[in-house]
Amino acid sequence: MAQSRTPVEDQILAVDIGATNVKFCHVDIHGEPLEGVRRRPTPYPCSPDRLIEALDERIEGSECLRVGIGFPGEFIDGRVVRPGNLSRPGGVTTDVDPDLEAQWQGFALQDELCKATGRDVRVVNDATLAALGSIDGHGVELVLTLGTGLGIALAIDGALRKIRDVGAEVFVRGKTYDQSIGEHSRSIDEEHWGELLVMAVDGFVREFGATTVHLAGGNARRVTPTLFDEADYRVVINGNQASIRGAAKLFYN
């Protein structure tokens, strides 16, 4: 494969932490995958120490000097603001554990991973990482990551803007965006899930004045393009490789 022609010192390990699985892939400086994506179950209960231990092992084995990571919660300036579903001790279907939530809040994940691994590790919100691998740099672009839950990012003329993490916000009938647009909802009724997705996208487009919407994440492949036939904005389905491609942008613009 292409990996054998790219020296390891020029590779980046892309890591996409999800509420269900953690994905790993070596990419080149342009974000092109050099191998197939590998998956490992997200460890639960997922305390900061347990996640660092799991990532340290994979990072060490990769031999990569640079590591780009997407974190599935609100993450600003190297620190966790809210851990999203990682504060649920048994995964997305269990209730938030206040003690686990408190361990994550304010945790300097980027610095701690750099110390543990001795590598140049850069961490951003997972939707931000997907945006880096999706946006084309023109107009107001929204990126929605569709997986266990829902992530969102915003870019204006190619520049990423900080916006809130919407996953835990109430969307319809007392359910959050994570509950309504996440994998559990899709697995129960995919047609209704599609209707809720269109409703959510329409609302975000109005709120942010978006001209383009990128759909990324594992469930983007399940979206029927005809759902958006009547939309007055452009919809691009990027699939599950967006975050993997975006990791290189943390080091090479």
N, C-alpha and C positions, 0 to 999 in steps of 0.2 A: 504493500500500500504506500501512499504518499508519505506516510510517517518515516519510512526507512530512508527517504531522500532529504528529510529535514532534520538537521542536527538538533539534539534534545535541548541545547542551550538557546535555540531559536523558537522553541515551542512554548505554548501557554497551556496550562491545565485549566479547562473551563469546568466549573462546578455549579450546578443548579440545584439548590436545596429546595425540595418540595415537601409538602405535608405528608406525602405517601412514600416517595422515593427521593434519593439523592442521585443525580446524574453526573457522570464524569466523562470528559472527552479531551484528548489532545487536539489543539488547533494550531494553525500557523499564524503568522503576524497579521494576516488578512482576515482571520476568523474562520478559515476553511477547515472543516474537520479532517483530521489525519487518521482517523480510525472510527469504528462504530461506537456509539454511545453506550457506556456501561451504567448499570443501575444497581443501587443497593437500597434496601429498605431504610427509611428514616428511623433512627433509634428512638424508642419511647420507653419510659418517660424521657423527654429530650431536654435535659439540663444543659447549660453552657459547657460544663466540663465533659459531659458525655459526647456532645456533638464535636467538640475540639478533638477528643481522643479518636473518634471515628474518622474525621477529616485528616488528622495528622498521619494516620496510617496510610491513607490513599495518596496524600501529597508526597510523603516520603518515597513511596513506591514508584511514583510517576517520574522522578528525577528532574521534573521541570523546576526552573528557577523562578518562574512567574505563575501566579495562580489568580484567576478572576472568579469571584463567587457571587451568586445571586442568593439573597436571603429572603425568606417568605414572610416578611413582616415589615413594619416601618423602621427604616434604618437611615440615620443621618450622621454625617461626619465621623464615620468609624464606629458608631455606637448604636445599639438596639434601642429604639424608642418603645416599640411594642412588638412582641414576638409572634403575633398572629396565632396560628393553630399549634405552634410549638409549645404553647403553654397548656395544651390539653394532654394530660398524662397518657392517654391511650389512643391518641390520634383525633381526627376531626369529629368523630361521633361522640366523644366524651366531653364533659364539662371542663371549663377552665379551672386550673389549680392555682389559687392565689399565691401560694408559696413559690411555685414554679414561675409564675408571671413575674413575681418580684425579683427572682434571681436573674431574669433576662433584662429587665428594665435598666437602661443605662450601661449595660455590659459592653465593654470595649472589645468587641469580637475581632475586629481587624487587627488591632495591636496584639491581642492574645494569640491569634493564629500566626502572626509573624514571629513572635517569640517562640512558640512551640515548634514551628517548622524550620525556622531560619531562612524562609523564602520571602520574596516580595509578594505578599498577599493583599489583594484589594477586594473589598466587599461593598456591594450596593444592594439595594432592594431588588428583588427578582424581576419585577416589572420594568425597572430601570435597565437592568441587564438585557432584557428582551427588546426594549426600545432601542438600545445601542445596536442591536442586530437586525432591526426592522426599518427604522425611519429612513426616508430619502432626503430629508433636509429642506422640504418645501412646505410652507404654510403651517397650519396648526394641525399637528398629528397626535392622535390618541393611540395608545397601545394598551390593549386589554389581554391579560394572560388568563387563559381558561384551563383550569386544572382541578385540583382538590377544592380550591377556592377561587376567588377572583382578585387579580391584581390590576393596577392601572398606572400608567405613566403618561406624561405630557411633554411634547417638544414643540417649540415654535421656531421655524426656520432653522431647524437642526440643533437648536440649543435646548437641552433638557431643563424643565422647570420643576421646582419642588411643589408637589401637591399632596393632599392627604391620602392616607391608606383607607380605601373605602370598604374593604372586606367585611368589617364588623358593623358597618352602618346598616340600619334597618331599611329594607327595600320595599317589599310588599307583604301584606298580611302578617306583619310582625316578624317576618324572617329577614335575615341579613342577606347582603349580596353573596357572601360565601355560601350560605345555605341555599339560596335561590339559583345561583348560576354555577355552583360547584358540581363536582362529579356525582355526589349523592343524589342531587336533584335530577341530573341527566339520566342516571341509571334507573330512576323510577318512571319517568315519562319524558322521553327525548323530544317529542313534539312540543309539549308545554315548556320544556327547558328552552327550546329555540325561540318561542314566543317571549319568554321572560328576557332572554338575551337581547332580542331586538328592542324591547322596551327599555332595558338598561342602557344600551348603546345610544338610543335616541335621546335619552335624558342627559347623558354625559356630553353628547355632541352639542346639545342646546346650552348646557352649562358652560362649556369651555370654548364654544365657537369653532369646533373642529371641522376641518375640510376633508381629512383622511382618518380612517380608523384601521389600525392594524390588529388582527386577531392572532395571538400566539399561544403557546402552551399546548399540552397534550391533547386537549379537547378541541382545539381549533380545527383539526382535521375532520371533526364530526359536524362542522357547521355547513349547512347547505347554502351555497352562494345565493340562491334564489330568495332566501329569507330577506335579503336587502335589495331586492329589485326595485322597490319604490323609494329607496332612500335617496336624498339629495346630497349625499356625501359619498366619497369613495371608500370602499371596504377592500382591504388586502388581507388575504389569509396567508400568514407566514409559517404556520405550523410550529413544530416542537423544536426546531433547530435555532430559533431566534436567539435564545439565551446563550446557547453554545457559541454562536457567531459573535455575540456581543462582548464576550469575555476579552477578546483581543483589543477591543476599543478602549478598555481601561488602561492599556499600556501604549497603544499605537492609534492615534487619531487619523 
